[in-house]
């Protein structure tokens, strides 16, 4: 992981790159050729911005998970300490009663018992009785010592966990600040990118380029699927859950621009919300893709795959196995989106199919 100094240096460099591009645009003649060149530079810069956001968001998510685990551990330690404190009180009370009983019984001189010519059987019973009481006292003392030792250990563990918790809170604050800075840089890049699109009518061309990029990823995924062991695939009878909660903003097959249509759906959802795998599978692609941002493709077997795009960050890597309902990413705005949401596709043997055939509300 990059240090905070390295992250700051990288951010400063990207800010300088953006300023240089903006200066070039303003100094050049507004020809389509020059604009396309600057547009490509902005796309590359956007990729860097969104990859930096993904890295920062992943750190925030991991730290949040660590905070939850630490809180849980502290709760378990507090619960155990409460039980041990109660046990310690009971053990001390038992030992005090045993000592009081021994005191009230008085001291017994075994020589006097012999001189008083008490029967050997009586003496033997008394000795056994006293030995039993002594063993009981020793056992109580040992149990009490063990309880005190465990209490000391728990108190030490509590201090360590609280120190870890305090450090995690500071890390979380710093990571959140870093994430905000990265998002501000992205907004500046995106605003400049939108100006090049709006000014010169190159949106349709860009969409076609994005479609071609996605097609290449799907072809790569199909080749990767051949190497995977057989899995159950998907069935319209399974009634799977949608990968995240939200309304459908753009439906399957609806017009995107010109002749370009949506091959999946856009689900409106808040940034940072969990994205879950719709079924068991294996991740065969997890990276930034032009127009779709942070993208993950999961192989479900029998030619079926699901695709999740515009993520803020990806929590799984290519080659990882995932379970149905497992969180694999977080909702975001990557790929140049201005509103948060999830792009979701289902494909069978490379062909896009309506996700609503498999997912139910």
C-alpha positions, 0 to 999 in steps of 0.5 A: 500500500502507498504511504500517505506521502506517496499518495499525496505526491500522486494526487499532486501529479494528477492535478498538475496533469489536469491543469496542463490539459486544460491549458492545452485545450484553451490554447489550441484551435477547437478542432475535433482532432485536437479535442479527441486527443485531449479527450483521450488524455482526460480518460486516462486521467479519469482512470487514475483518479477512479483507481485512486478512489477505489484504493482509498474506499477499499482501505476505508471499508477494510478499516470499518470491518476491523473496527467492527471486529475490534468492537465485537472483541471488546464486547466479548472481553467485557462479557467474560470479565463480568462473568469472571468478576462474579466467579471471583466473588463466589470463589472468595466467599466459598474460601472464606466459609471454608477457612471459618469452618476450619477455625471454628473446628479448632486445632486438633493434636493428633498425638493427644488423640492417640494418647487418649486411646481413641480407636484407630478407625475413629482416628483414621476417619478424622484424618481423612476428614481433615485431609478432605477439608484441606484438599477442598481449601487448596482446590478453592485457592487454585481456582481463585488464582486461575480466575485472577490470572485470567482476569489480569490477562483479559484486562491486558487484552482490553487495553490492547484492543482499546489502543488498536481501536483508537489507532483504527479511528485515527486511520479511518479519519485520515483515509476518509480525508484522502477519499474526499480529496480523490473525489474532488480531483475526479470531479474536476477531471470529469467536468473537463471531460464532459465539456469536451463531449458536449462541445464537439458531439463525440458522445456516440463515438465514445459510447461505441468505443466503450461497447467495444471495450466491454465486448473484449472483456466478455470475450476474455471472460468466455475464454477464462470460463473454459478453464473453470470447473463446472458450476451450476449456472443460473436458472429463471426458476431460482428467483435470485436477489438483485445484487443491490437494493435500488430502483431501475434507472435504465432498463434492459434494451432501452435506448442509450444514445442513437442505436446504442442500447443498454445490455444490462440495467442501471440500479440507482443506489447510494454510494458505498452500498454493498454489491452482492454476488447473485449466485456462487461463482468465480471472479474472472475479471476485476479491473477498471474499464472505459465507460464502466469504471471499476468492473467485476465479472463472475463466472457461474458455470454453464456459460452464465456470467454476471457483470457489475460496473460503476463500482466505487471499489472492488473487494474481490480479485480475479481468481477468487471464489464467491458465494451467493449473497457475498459482498463483492464490491461497493456502489459508486460512480466510476466510469465517468458517472455523475450519479451513484448506481450499479451497472448490472448485466447477465450474459449466457454464452456471451449474449446479454439477457434481461437480468429480470429473468433471473432476479426478483424483487 
